[in-house]
Structure formats: structure tokens, C-alpha cells
């Protein structure tokens, strides 16, 4: 059995909170990346490394989190191979 779901990768609690807000504002509220950056800056958020959020950094957070979620939630690929059946007497 192989799955990429076991390669979790560590998001800090702050990164999780920030990416959750970005995804909510983009998917549920339909805001642009620029509007999301402005809203998060107004709430006092900064990038995980302490810089101001730009539309490009918000897009990067969104894209990477979506890709991560797809990887973690994907069903494992199962492949059965080299099966041997022995007759026991």
C-alpha cells in the first residue's frame, strides 16, 4: 500500500490559523487575493516569517494549503502483487 497521506509536514498553529482564514476568505467569501491580504493585515496578521502579507504571498499560502489538503485526503492506491497460494495437506 502506498499513500502520500502519511507525509504530513508540520504546519505551526499560526500557519494553520492563517491558511484556514485565507481559504475561508477565498472560497466562502469570494475575496480577491489583494482583498484578503488587506483584510488580514488590518486584523494584524503577518506572514509566518514576519513580513507584510502581499497578494502574491496570500496566493502562495492558498495554493500550497490546497495542494497539501489534496495530498493528505487522497485515498491510498492499493496494488496487490506476487500472491502465492499454497496447498496445505
N, C-alpha and C positions, 0 to 999 in steps of 0.2 A: 504494500500500500504506500502510495506517495501522496503527500499533501504539502502545500506551501503554507497552510494554516498554522503550522507549528512554529514557523519563523515569525514570532510576534513583533519583535523590535520594541524598544522601550520608548514610550511617549511619557514625558513627565506629566504630572497632574495639570500643570499650566498649559502645556501643549495640547492636552486632551480638551481642556476647557475652551481654549482659543479655537481649535479646529471645530469643535462642536458648535460654537457660536457662528463661525464662518459658514459652515454647512447649513445651519438653520437659516441664517440671513439670506443665503443664496437660493436654497431650494424652497423654503417655505415663504419667505417674504419677497423673493424675486429681485433683490437689490443687485446693482452692478458691483463689480469689484471695487471701483472707486468709492461708491457709497458705503460699502461695507468697511473699507479702510477708514473713512471719515467717521463712521459711527463708532467703530472700535477705539479709535484714537480719542474721541470725545468721552468714552467710558473709561479711559485711562490704560487701555491695552497697548502693549508694545510687542515687538517680535520676540521670540524665545531668546534671542541673543541681545535684547535690549535696545534695538533700533526702532525708529518710527515705522509704522506699517505703511506700505505703498500698495497701490492696486496690484502691482506685479507680485509682491510678497503674499498678498491675500490669495491671488490666483494659485500661487505655488502651494500654499497651505491647503487650499481646496483640492487641487489636483492630486497631491500626494496622499491626502487622507482618503479620498475616494478610491485611489488605486490600492491603498493599504486595506480598506474595508472589503474590496472585491477579493483580494488575495486571501484575507482571513476567513471570509464567509463562503468561499468556494468549496463545493463538495469534493472530497478526495477522489482521485482517479484510482480505480481498482483494476488490477490486471492479475489474472490467475495464470500461472505458467509452471511448467515442469511438474505436473501432477502425476504421481505414480500410485497405482493400486496394486496391492499385494494380496494374494490369496493365502489366507491362514488356514491350515488344516490341523 
